[in-house]
Amino acid sequence: MNISKLVRKNVLSLQPYSSARDEYKDATSNMIFLDANENPFENGSNRYPDPQQTDVKIRLSELNNIPIENILLGNGSDEVLDLIFRVFCEPNEDNIITLPPTYGMYSVLANINAVENRKVLLNDNFQLNVDEILEQVDANSKLIFLCTPNNPTGNSFTQESIEILLTKFNGIVVIDEAYIDFSENESWLKVLHKYPNLIVIQTLSKAFGMAGIRLGISYASKEIISVLNKIKPPYNVNNLTQAKALVRLNKMEEVNNEINQLKSERKRLYQQIEKISFVEKVYPSDANFILIKVDDATKRYNQLIDLGLVIRNRTNQPLCDNCLRISVGILEENSRLIRALKIIK
Ligand SMILES: *Cc1c(COP(=O)(O)O)cnc(C)c1O
C-alpha cells in the first residue's frame, strides 16, 4: 500500500513551516536563546512549547509500547481528526464513509472541509454493514471512520468486520478509541504495525479525566505520521497541557482506579435502570455511558431536567428512536439519577 498516493498533491509537495524551536532542539543549560522573539524574563510560560511534545510522547510510548515516530498529538482529537481530513481529502472531489449513529464530529469536519460524507447505517445490532460499506467505496474514497466502542450506542464492533475493512479498503481506516479504556476488548494499537493504512485515535478527555487540557493522540505508520506532521500547526499543544498530561500519565494507578469505579457504577446503573417501568431497553455498554430506549425520550428528558439532571437526548439520531444517552457519574450522582427515574410518572 502506497500512502503517498492517498495524500493531497499540494500537501505532498509542501515545505513545512520551520519554527525556531524546530531548528535548535539540543538545548544545554548554558545556552542563550535569542532566536524566537520571546520575552526573556522567566515566568514559567515565556518560552514557546516543544513543537514535538517529546516528553509526553516518550511516556505514551512506554505505556503503549509504540515508538514515538508513530505518534502525533493534537489539541484534542478534534484537531487530529481535522488534520487527517486536510492531509487526505481534496475538497469537492474526495469522499469519506461514516457509520451512523456515531460521533457527530466526523460529519461536521466533512462539511467544513467540503468533503462528501457517504453514510452507511449500522445494522439493527449496531454492528458494521461491511458489504454495504465496501459497495459505497469508489476511487475517491479516502477515509472510513469507525468509532469503537461507538458513541452513542456504547458497543464495540467485531474484530472480524474491522479486519475486513482494513484489508479490503484501499484508503485510510480511522479507528476512534476514545472509550477503549472502559472496554474488555484489546486496543487496535496491538496490531498497528500490521496495517499501514490504520490510524488509531485516543484522547485524554474520557478515561484519563483531562477533557479540559485538550489532548488528542493519533497512532499510525511512520509514513502517515510524517505527513500529518507536515501540516500540523507548530505549537498546537501548549506548555500547560504538556505538563498536566505528563503528570497524569505518571499516575496510572489513580487513572485505573477511577476506570474500575466507573465500570462498577456502569453495572449498577444498568441493573437499576432495567427495572424502571418506562425503560424498554438498556443497551450493553463498553464505554462510560449507557444508551437506553424509553417510551417517550423527549418527555423523560424534560422531566429529568426539571429534577436537575442533564442527560443527552439522542432520539433524532438514526436507529435511536426514543433513546437517551446517560454518562456514568460518581456513586452519589448515579444514585440521584436512579431515584429520579423511580419518581417520574
Ligand atoms: C469524546 C470523544 C472524543 C474526544 O474528543 P477530544 O477532542 O479529544 O475531547 C473523540 N471521539 C469520540 C467518539 C468521542 O466521543
The ligand as an ORCA input file, in Angstrom:
! r2SCAN-3c Opt
* xyz 0 1
  C     -15.437     12.414     23.443
  C     -14.988     11.848     22.154
  C     -13.755     12.209     21.617
  C     -12.851     13.158     22.331
  O     -12.605     14.292     21.647
  P     -11.497     15.321     22.236
  O     -11.461     16.360     21.196
  O     -10.217     14.549     22.365
  O     -12.007     15.785     23.567
  C     -13.341     11.620     20.431
  N     -14.101     10.724     19.806
  C     -15.303     10.351     20.305
  C     -16.084      9.319     19.607
  C     -15.777     10.915     21.483
  O     -16.982     10.530     21.943
*
